[in-house]
């Protein structure tokens, strides 16, 4: 259509008013033409974006060290340490608060103090951090010795409490995967419906299809259950994102995948000096996984770790054999076993 000719004809017939009409008609035609062009470009971009995503997925899972994984982890899933005053208001004396039932906390705390009482500054990782205070395996290291680290908590309700505590550590509302690539997972969340302590339920959020203990089965059957989806990353990804190659203390309590996570660690490039691990043996009818696992201990010895002690057959404390300072403190003459204090 010749828009100039249309305008001239209108002007000859009626002056200014037809001219205004012609301008409006011309602008409408141009708008329609621009819309068609824009839609075409948007469609091309959308097609290119969809094709790129398909091509990326065809290449297989993204690896733990993929720069794209690390960039997303840094920007969307890691919260820097707080600089505000602590909000540690739940309890001051955990032993009296929990009426002596520590579920491994006193056992771990005994050895944490033994091995690190004189080390100012250090880096910890605690996976299964709950609210960052109750039964925390790392809070003392932070408040008494000035350590920092990474706290990972999957349950969104637990994480809200954790963030409110204002810990001097990196926070992440994600989960650690035993695979060597990121993935999403579905978790079962328990809601209290009996006389057991509320936080005991919070501590038993676990990925579906993991083998359970008799205690978890009892709690699950006597409570309301909900489900939540979480993004999971290999532990290696977190450490690369934070540029960390040395962990002084690693605490793993992720309800069933601990050994798998340890198997995935590149111990030739990463140094973990000590570990507190809740590990369930293969399920058995008699004890529901609550049994000492010698196969697990032998594996840890093969990769360079010394078993210091085990509590109730599920809580294990290891130190790195090649770490001279920790190995010296683990010699029987230099360490008081936890059971001897009971």
C-alpha positions in Angstrom: 0.0 0.0 0.0 1.3 3.5 -1.0 0.7 5.5 2.2 1.9 8.7 0.7 -0.7 8.5 -2.1 -3.5 7.9 0.4 -2.5 11.0 2.4 -2.5 13.2 -0.8 -6.0 12.0 -1.8 -7.4 12.8 1.6 -5.8 16.2 1.6 -7.3 17.2 -1.8 -10.7 16.2 -0.7 -11.1 17.9 2.6 -8.1 19.7 4.1 -6.8 19.2 7.7 -9.3 16.7 9.0 -8.6 14.1 6.3 -4.9 14.7 6.9 -5.3 13.7 10.6 -7.3 10.6 9.6 -4.6 9.6 7.1 -1.9 10.0 9.8 -3.9 7.8 12.2 -4.4 5.1 9.4 -0.7 5.2 8.6 0.4 4.8 12.3 -2.0 1.9 12.7 -0.6 0.1 9.6 3.0 0.7 10.8 2.1 -0.7 14.2 0.7 -3.9 12.7 3.8 -4.4 10.6 6.1 -3.9 13.5 4.1 -6.3 15.6 4.5 -9.0 13.0 8.2 -8.4 12.8 8.6 -8.5 16.6 6.6 -11.7 16.9 8.7 -13.3 14.3 11.9 -12.3 16.1 10.6 -13.4 19.5 9.5 -16.7 18.0 13.0 -17.2 16.5 14.6 -16.4 19.9 12.3 -18.7 21.7 13.0 -21.5 19.3 16.7 -20.9 19.6 16.5 -20.9 23.4 14.5 -24.1 23.5 16.9 -25.8 21.1 19.9 -24.7 23.2 18.3 -26.2 26.3 17.5 -29.4 24.5 21.0 -29.7 23.1 22.5 -29.0 26.6 20.3 -31.8 28.1 21.3 -34.2 25.4 24.9 -33.8 26.5 24.0 -35.5 29.8 24.0 -34.2 33.4 26.1 -31.1 34.2 29.2 -32.1 36.2 29.9 -30.9 39.8 32.6 -28.5 38.5 30.7 -27.1 35.5 31.1 -23.3 35.5 27.4 -22.9 34.9 26.6 -25.0 37.9 28.9 -23.0 40.1 27.5 -19.7 38.8 24.0 -20.7 39.7 25.0 -22.0 43.1 26.8 -18.8 44.0 24.0 -16.5 42.8 20.9 -18.4 43.9 21.7 -20.9 46.6 24.4 -19.5 48.8 23.8 -16.9 51.5 26.9 -15.1 52.9 27.7 -15.2 56.7 25.7 -12.8 58.8 27.3 -9.7 60.3 24.4 -9.0 62.7 24.2 -10.0 66.3 23.3 -13.7 67.0 19.7 -14.7 67.7 20.6 -17.7 69.9 17.5 -17.8 72.0 16.3 -21.4 71.9 18.4 -22.7 74.8 21.6 -21.9 76.6 22.3 -25.3 78.1 21.6 -28.0 75.6 22.2 -30.9 78.1 19.5 -29.7 80.5 17.2 -28.6 77.7 17.0 -32.0 76.1 16.9 -33.8 79.5 20.2 -35.6 78.7 19.0 -37.2 75.4 21.6 -36.0 73.0 21.1 -38.3 70.0 24.8 -38.2 69.4 25.4 -34.5 70.2 27.3 -35.0 73.4 29.4 -37.8 71.8 30.4 -35.5 68.9 31.0 -32.5 71.1 33.3 -34.5 73.3 35.7 -35.2 70.4 35.3 -31.8 68.7 36.5 -30.2 71.9 39.3 -32.7 72.3 40.7 -32.3 68.8 40.1 -28.6 68.2 40.1 -26.9 71.6 43.3 -25.0 70.8 42.7 -24.2 67.2 41.5 -20.7 66.6 40.0 -20.3 63.2 39.0 -23.1 60.9 36.4 -24.1 58.3 33.5 -26.5 58.9 30.7 -28.0 56.8 27.6 -29.2 58.5 25.0 -30.9 56.3 21.8 -31.4 58.2 22.2 -28.1 60.2 18.6 -27.9 61.5 18.1 -24.5 63.0 21.8 -23.8 63.5 21.6 -24.1 67.3 19.7 -27.1 68.5 22.1 -30.1 68.5 24.5 -28.1 66.3 27.9 -29.8 65.9 29.5 -26.6 64.8 28.1 -23.7 66.8 30.8 -24.1 69.6 33.6 -24.0 67.0 32.1 -20.7 65.6 31.3 -18.9 68.9 34.2 -20.1 71.0 37.0 -20.4 68.4 36.1 -18.0 65.7 35.5 -20.6 63.0 33.4 -20.1 59.9 32.0 -22.6 57.3 29.0 -23.8 55.4 25.6 -24.8 56.9 23.3 -26.8 54.6 19.6 -27.5 55.5 17.1 -29.0 53.2 13.8 -28.5 55.1 12.4 -25.0 54.3 10.9 -24.6 57.8 14.2 -25.6 59.5 16.0 -23.2 57.2 13.9 -20.2 58.1 14.9 -20.8 61.8 18.6 -21.3 60.7 18.6 -18.0 58.8 17.1 -16.2 61.8 19.9 -17.4 64.0 22.4 -15.2 62.1 25.3 -17.7 62.1 28.8 -16.5 61.0 28.7 -19.1 58.2 27.5 -19.5 54.6 23.9 -20.9 54.4 22.2 -23.0 51.8 18.6 -24.2 51.6 19.6 -27.2 49.4 20.6 -30.8 49.8 23.8 -32.7 49.2 23.6 -35.4 46.6 25.7 -38.6 46.4 25.7 -38.3 42.6 28.4 -36.4 40.9 25.9 -34.0 39.3 23.1 -31.7 40.5 19.6 -33.0 40.6 16.2 -32.3 42.3 14.9 -34.6 45.0 11.6 -35.0 46.9 11.7 -35.1 50.8 9.3 -36.4 53.4 8.7 -33.8 56.1 7.2 -35.0 59.4 4.7 -33.0 61.6 4.6 -33.7 65.3 1.6 -35.8 66.5 3.0 -37.4 69.6 4.8 -36.6 72.8 8.3 -36.8 71.3 10.2 -33.5 71.1 9.3 -31.3 68.2 12.8 -30.8 66.9 13.3 -34.6 66.8 10.7 -34.6 64.0 12.4 -31.7 62.3 15.7 -33.6 62.3 14.1 -36.5 60.4 13.3 -34.9 57.1 14.7 -37.3 54.6 14.6 -38.1 50.9 12.0 -40.5 49.9 13.1 -44.1 49.0 16.0 -44.1 51.5 16.0 -46.9 54.0 14.7 -46.0 57.4 15.4 -46.8 61.0 12.9 -48.3 63.3 12.7 -44.9 65.0 11.9 -43.1 61.8 9.3 -45.7 60.9 7.6 -45.2 64.2 7.6 -41.4 63.9 6.4 -41.5 60.3 3.5 -43.8 61.2 2.4 -41.6 64.1 2.6 -38.2 62.4 1.3 -36.2 59.5 3.5 -36.2 56.5 4.1 -33.6 53.9 6.5 -33.5 50.9 8.9 -30.8 49.6 11.1 -30.6 46.6 14.7 -29.4 47.0 17.6 -28.7 44.7 20.7 -30.9 45.4 24.3 -30.3 44.6 27.5 -32.5 45.0 29.5 -31.4 48.0 32.3 -30.7 45.5 30.2 -28.0 43.9 29.7 -26.1 47.1 33.5 -26.1 47.9 34.4 -25.0 44.4 31.9 -22.2 44.5 33.4 -21.0 47.8 37.0 -21.7 46.7 37.6 -24.1 49.6 40.0 -27.0 49.5 40.5 -27.7 53.2 37.7 -28.7 55.6 38.8 -29.0 59.2 35.6 -30.6 60.3 32.8 -32.2 58.2 29.5 -33.1 59.9 27.2 -35.4 57.8 23.7 -36.1 59.1 21.5 -36.3 55.9 19.4 -39.3 56.8 20.7 -42.0 54.6 23.2 -40.9 51.9 26.2 -40.2 54.0 28.4 -43.0 52.7 27.4 -42.1 49.1 28.5 -38.5 49.6 31.8 -39.6 51.0 32.4 -41.9 48.0 31.8 -38.9 45.7 34.5 -36.7 47.3 37.7 -36.1 45.2 40.0 -36.7 48.2 43.1 -36.4 46.0 42.2 -32.7 45.6 40.2 -32.0 48.8 41.5 -32.4 52.4 39.0 -33.2 55.1 40.7 -33.4 58.5 37.9 -34.9 60.6 34.4 -36.2 60.1 31.3 -36.8 62.2 29.1 -39.1 60.3 25.7 -40.6 61.2 25.7 -43.8 59.2 23.0 -46.5 59.0 24.1 -50.0 58.2 22.2 -52.0 55.6 18.6 -52.7 56.9 18.1 -55.8 58.9 15.0 -57.1 60.6 16.5 -57.1 64.1 17.7 -53.6 64.4 16.5 -51.6 61.4 19.9 -50.3 60.4 21.2 -49.6 64.0 24.2 -51.9 63.8 28.0 -51.3 63.6 29.1 -51.4 60.0 32.6 -52.8 59.7 32.4 -52.6 55.9 32.0 -48.8 56.2 34.9 -48.5 58.6 37.2 -50.5 56.3 36.3 -48.3 53.4 37.1 -45.2 55.5 40.4 -46.7 56.5 41.2 -47.5 52.8 40.8 -43.8 51.9 43.0 -42.7 54.8 40.9 -42.2 57.9 41.2 -43.5 61.5 38.1 -44.4 63.5 38.4 -42.6 66.8 35.1 -43.9 68.3 31.5 -44.9 67.5 28.4 -44.3 69.5 25.3 -46.5 69.5 26.6 -48.1 66.4 25.5 -45.2 64.1 27.5 -42.1 65.1 31.1 -42.4 63.8 34.0 -40.0 64.4 37.1 -40.1 62.1 40.3 -38.2 61.7 42.7 -38.1 58.8 45.5 -40.5 59.2 48.0 -38.2 57.5 47.2 -35.3 59.7 50.0 -35.4 62.3 48.3 -33.1 64.9 45.0 -35.0 64.9 46.6 -38.4 64.7 48.8 -37.6 67.7 45.7 -36.6 69.7 43.9 -39.8 68.7 46.5 -42.1 70.2 44.8 -44.1 73.1 47.1 -42.5 75.7 46.1 -39.0 74.6 42.3 -39.4 74.3 39.6 -40.1 76.8 36.9 -42.2 75.3 33.4 -40.8 75.5 31.9 -43.9 77.1 34.5 -43.7 79.9 32.9 -40.4 81.1 29.3 -41.7 81.4 
